[in-house]
Amino acid sequence: MLHVQRLAFLLALLATSTFSCRAAPPANPKKAYSFVFLVTGPKAAEKTSEENRTIMTGHMANMKRLSEEGMLLIAGPFAKPTPDDQLRGIFILDTPEITTARAWVQTDPGVEAGAFATEIVPFRTDAPLKRSLELFKAETAEIEKSGKPGGLTDRIRPYAMILAQDGERAERAIAKAHAEDKVIFAGNLEGSPRGSYLAILDVKDTSEAEALLGSGSLGEKDLVGWWSAKTVAEIAKAGK
């Protein structure tokens, strides 16, 4: 009888331990965001120069509002040339809900006017993307407090973006870039034909990225120049 009781106790302990292991959260859970590719819209060719100027003014003002309200964390245009002539830029929005993200981007005057169209997919990363926005807001407050002019062009810089089809291969290939502290953030795009894995590198252009990574190491991929706030580079330094 005692033997049976001990066996029952051990089985119960094993079951509890197994359940606890399965229920434990991952060490570095990835947070979900909405990643937006801005592309040329269906009515872009119809716009006059004056209409485009008005659209861009409204576009920039709406981006500022979305950032101030904590919705838009990171944004920026692609450098030329791009792998697809339709690509214009990106937004990373602080919501995992695609329907919510779509509602937010629909407030953009460029989207409303058909000058831009959008491709929205989930993006998962363990990088603290809010860090860039927090620093940008603090920087803005300091500039406003000082009363000195602070043009936006002085607050942006170039980066390189990897869009790789084989996520696992790409993660292995950029190990060297990680070792040299050149990866600012990386993560998985879900359901995008443009790639399943995205990484932002702290380099000035795509030729520097190619030299760092080595030709062909990523498999099928697009490597494109991208511009964004200087504070994006600080994301990789968080927690160090």
C-alpha positions as CSV (number, residue, x, y, z in Angstrom):
1,M,0.0,0.0,0.0
2,L,2.8,2.3,0.9
3,H,4.5,1.6,-2.4
4,V,1.3,2.5,-4.3
5,Q,1.0,5.8,-2.4
6,R,4.6,6.7,-3.1
7,L,4.1,5.9,-6.8
8,A,0.9,8.1,-6.9
9,F,2.8,10.9,-5.3
10,L,5.7,10.7,-7.8
11,L,3.3,10.7,-10.7
12,A,1.5,13.7,-9.3
13,L,4.8,15.5,-8.8
14,L,5.9,14.7,-12.4
15,A,2.6,15.9,-13.8
16,T,2.8,19.2,-11.9
17,S,6.4,19.7,-12.9
18,T,5.6,19.0,-16.6
19,F,2.7,21.4,-16.5
20,S,4.8,24.1,-14.9
21,C,7.5,23.8,-17.6
22,R,5.0,24.0,-20.4
23,A,3.2,27.0,-18.8
24,A,6.4,29.0,-18.2
25,P,6.6,32.1,-20.4
26,P,9.5,32.4,-22.9
27,A,12.6,34.1,-21.6
28,N,12.4,36.9,-24.2
29,P,8.8,37.1,-25.4
30,K,8.3,38.9,-28.6
31,K,5.8,41.7,-28.7
32,A,3.5,42.1,-31.7
33,Y,3.2,45.4,-33.6
34,S,1.6,46.4,-36.9
35,F,4.1,46.9,-39.7
36,V,2.9,49.2,-42.6
37,F,4.5,49.4,-46.0
38,L,3.5,52.6,-47.6
39,V,3.3,52.2,-51.4
40,T,2.3,54.4,-54.3
41,G,-1.5,54.7,-54.3
42,P,-3.9,54.2,-57.2
43,K,-4.5,58.0,-57.7
44,A,-0.9,59.1,-57.3
45,A,-0.4,59.9,-61.0
46,E,-3.5,62.1,-61.0
47,K,-2.1,64.6,-58.5
48,T,-0.8,68.0,-59.4
49,S,2.4,69.4,-57.9
50,E,0.3,71.7,-55.7
51,E,-1.9,68.8,-54.6
52,N,1.2,66.7,-53.7
53,R,2.6,69.5,-51.6
54,T,-0.7,69.8,-49.7
55,I,-0.8,66.0,-49.2
56,M,2.7,65.9,-47.9
57,T,2.1,68.7,-45.5
58,G,-0.9,66.9,-44.2
59,H,1.0,63.6,-44.2
60,M,3.7,65.0,-42.0
61,A,1.3,66.7,-39.6
62,N,-0.7,63.4,-39.2
63,M,2.5,61.5,-38.5
64,K,3.3,64.0,-35.8
65,R,-0.1,63.6,-34.2
66,L,0.1,59.8,-34.3
67,S,3.5,59.9,-32.7
68,E,2.4,62.3,-30.0
69,E,-0.5,60.1,-29.2
70,G,1.8,57.0,-28.9
71,M,0.4,55.2,-31.9
72,L,3.2,55.6,-34.4
73,L,6.6,54.4,-33.0
74,I,8.8,54.4,-36.0
75,A,8.5,55.8,-39.5
76,G,10.7,56.7,-42.5
77,P,11.1,56.7,-46.3
78,F,13.1,54.3,-48.4
79,A,16.2,55.5,-50.1
80,K,16.5,55.1,-53.9
81,P,16.8,52.7,-55.6
82,T,14.2,50.3,-54.1
83,P,13.6,46.7,-55.1
84,D,10.1,47.8,-56.0
85,D,9.4,51.2,-57.5
86,Q,6.1,51.4,-55.6
87,L,7.7,51.3,-52.2
88,R,7.6,54.7,-50.4
89,G,8.2,54.2,-46.7
90,I,7.1,52.4,-43.5
91,F,5.2,52.9,-40.3
92,I,5.5,50.7,-37.2
93,L,2.3,51.1,-35.1
94,D,1.9,50.2,-31.5
95,T,-1.0,47.8,-31.9
96,P,-1.1,44.0,-32.7
97,E,-4.6,44.5,-34.2
98,I,-4.5,44.9,-38.0
99,T,-8.0,46.4,-38.1
100,T,-7.0,49.1,-35.5
101,A,-3.8,49.8,-37.5
102,R,-5.8,50.2,-40.7
103,A,-8.1,52.7,-39.0
104,W,-5.1,54.7,-37.8
105,V,-3.4,54.9,-41.2
106,Q,-6.7,55.8,-42.9
107,T,-6.4,59.2,-41.1
108,D,-3.4,60.0,-43.3
109,P,-4.3,62.6,-46.0
110,G,-2.1,60.7,-48.5
111,V,-4.0,57.5,-47.9
112,E,-7.4,59.3,-48.0
113,A,-6.4,60.9,-51.3
114,G,-5.2,57.7,-52.9
115,A,-1.6,59.0,-53.2
116,F,-0.5,56.2,-50.9
117,A,-1.8,52.7,-50.4
118,T,-0.8,50.4,-47.5
119,E,0.2,46.8,-46.9
120,I,-0.2,46.0,-43.2
121,V,1.1,42.8,-41.5
122,P,2.0,41.7,-38.0
123,F,5.6,42.2,-36.9
124,R,7.1,40.5,-33.8
125,T,10.3,41.5,-32.1
126,D,11.7,41.6,-28.6
127,A,13.4,45.0,-29.2
128,P,12.0,47.9,-27.1
129,L,10.7,49.9,-30.1
130,K,9.1,52.5,-27.9
131,R,12.6,53.6,-26.8
132,S,13.1,55.6,-30.1
133,L,9.8,57.5,-29.7
134,E,10.5,58.3,-26.0
135,L,13.9,59.7,-26.8
136,F,12.5,61.6,-29.8
137,K,9.8,63.2,-27.7
138,A,12.4,64.2,-25.0
139,E,14.6,65.6,-27.7
140,T,11.7,67.6,-29.1
141,A,10.9,69.0,-25.7
142,E,14.5,70.2,-25.1
143,I,14.5,71.9,-28.5
144,E,11.2,73.7,-27.9
145,K,12.4,74.7,-24.4
146,S,15.6,76.1,-25.8
147,G,13.8,78.2,-28.4
148,K,16.4,77.3,-31.0
149,P,15.3,76.1,-34.4
150,G,15.4,72.3,-34.8
151,G,14.8,71.2,-38.3
152,L,13.7,67.6,-38.9
153,T,16.4,67.0,-41.5
154,D,19.0,67.5,-38.7
155,R,17.3,64.7,-36.7
156,I,17.3,61.9,-39.2
157,R,20.0,59.6,-40.6
158,P,20.4,56.6,-43.0
159,Y,20.1,53.0,-42.1
160,A,19.9,49.7,-44.1
161,M,16.9,47.4,-44.0
162,I,17.0,43.6,-44.7
163,L,13.9,41.9,-46.0
164,A,14.7,38.2,-46.1
165,Q,12.4,35.3,-47.3
166,D,14.1,32.6,-45.1
167,G,13.9,33.9,-41.6
168,E,16.0,31.2,-39.9
169,R,18.8,31.5,-42.5
170,A,18.8,35.3,-42.1
171,E,19.0,35.1,-38.4
172,R,22.0,32.9,-38.6
173,A,23.7,35.1,-41.3
174,I,23.5,38.3,-39.3
175,A,25.2,36.8,-36.3
176,K,28.4,38.7,-37.3
177,A,26.4,41.9,-37.5
178,H,25.1,41.2,-34.0
179,A,28.6,40.6,-32.7
180,E,29.7,44.0,-34.1
181,D,26.6,45.8,-32.6
182,K,25.3,46.6,-36.0
183,V,21.8,45.2,-35.6
184,I,19.4,47.8,-34.2
185,F,16.4,45.6,-34.2
186,A,15.1,42.5,-36.0
187,G,11.9,40.4,-36.0
188,N,9.4,38.4,-38.0
189,L,7.0,39.7,-40.5
190,E,3.9,37.5,-40.8
191,G,2.2,37.0,-44.1
192,S,4.1,39.6,-46.1
193,P,5.3,38.6,-49.6
194,R,8.2,41.1,-49.1
195,G,9.9,38.9,-46.6
196,S,9.4,36.8,-43.4
197,Y,12.2,38.4,-41.5
198,L,13.2,42.1,-41.2
199,A,16.3,43.6,-39.7
200,I,17.5,47.3,-39.4
201,L,21.3,47.7,-39.5
202,D,23.3,50.6,-38.1
203,V,25.1,51.3,-41.3
204,K,25.2,54.3,-43.7
205,D,24.1,52.5,-46.9
206,T,23.5,49.1,-48.5
207,S,27.1,48.7,-49.7
208,E,28.3,48.8,-46.1
209,A,25.6,46.3,-45.2
210,E,26.7,44.0,-48.0
211,A,30.4,44.2,-46.9
212,L,29.3,43.4,-43.3
213,L,27.1,40.4,-44.2
214,G,28.8,38.9,-47.1
215,S,27.4,38.2,-50.5
216,G,24.7,35.5,-50.6
217,S,24.7,34.8,-46.9
218,L,21.1,35.7,-46.4
219,G,19.6,33.7,-49.3
220,E,16.7,35.4,-51.2
221,K,16.4,38.9,-49.8
222,D,16.1,42.6,-50.6
223,L,18.5,45.0,-49.0
224,V,17.4,48.6,-49.2
225,G,18.4,52.0,-47.8
226,W,16.1,53.6,-45.3
227,W,15.9,56.9,-43.4
228,S,14.5,57.5,-40.0
229,A,15.1,59.4,-36.7
230,K,18.6,59.2,-35.2
231,T,16.9,57.9,-32.0
232,V,16.1,54.6,-33.8
233,A,19.8,53.7,-33.3
234,E,19.4,54.0,-29.5
235,I,16.9,51.0,-29.5
236,A,19.9,48.6,-29.6
237,K,21.5,50.3,-26.6
238,A,18.5,49.9,-24.3
239,G,19.4,47.7,-21.3
240,K,23.1,47.7,-22.0
